[in-house]
Amino acid sequence: MRRKLLGPVVICLFVLAFATTGEAREKSRWDFNVYLDQKRIGEHSFEVTSDAGVTQVLSEANFKYTILLIPAYRYEHTAAERWADNCLVGLDARTNANGDRIQVSGERTGGSFTVLTDEEPAYLPECVMSFAYWNPDFLEQPRLLNPQTGEYVAVQVEEVGFDVLEIRGEPVNARRVRLTAYEVDLTLWYSDDNEWLGLESVAEGGRIIRYELS
């Protein structure tokens, strides 16, 4: 059964282009405040570590939307990914979308990337990418793995234009990119140096989920 994607596909959001090669160990962390329209509903953090050609990504999201102090929607998501040579080699993701619990795992083995969900295993090409907002190279892919649902979806990417964003109180030039897929409509911003700066997602009812670096 296909599920409505809420916000970052998971997986995960977003930031700096991160090299997957080199001998030095590097570790970075980004924290985002998440808004539904103008109301802050939670946060999403990303930690990226690169060591000896392997990149590890850990993302954690926690959203809660209330109406008159009464919880109306709860979303929790964690995902751990391993990458090598710009290919996803391992995935373990867990999501609680308002009580709907979803678990997705995957591993590159035997010439393919195998995805396990509560349905039949899916055997994808050996080199796949997920919605890796932290690595702008993912925008060059015709299909992406959704780590929240396990679906391998066709995507369309369009360079929209340029904006000036306020990032931590400072104006930053940014190019705007639109990414669409089945039940996914995202706008992403990157700096001149390909640093990921922000994201907006169209949610159910046309409402906007927005990520801002904290």
Summary of the structure (lengths in Angstrom):
residues: 214
radius of gyration: 16.6
end to end distance: 35.2
largest distance: 52.7
contacts: 683
relative contact order: 0.20
helix: 4%
strand: 62%
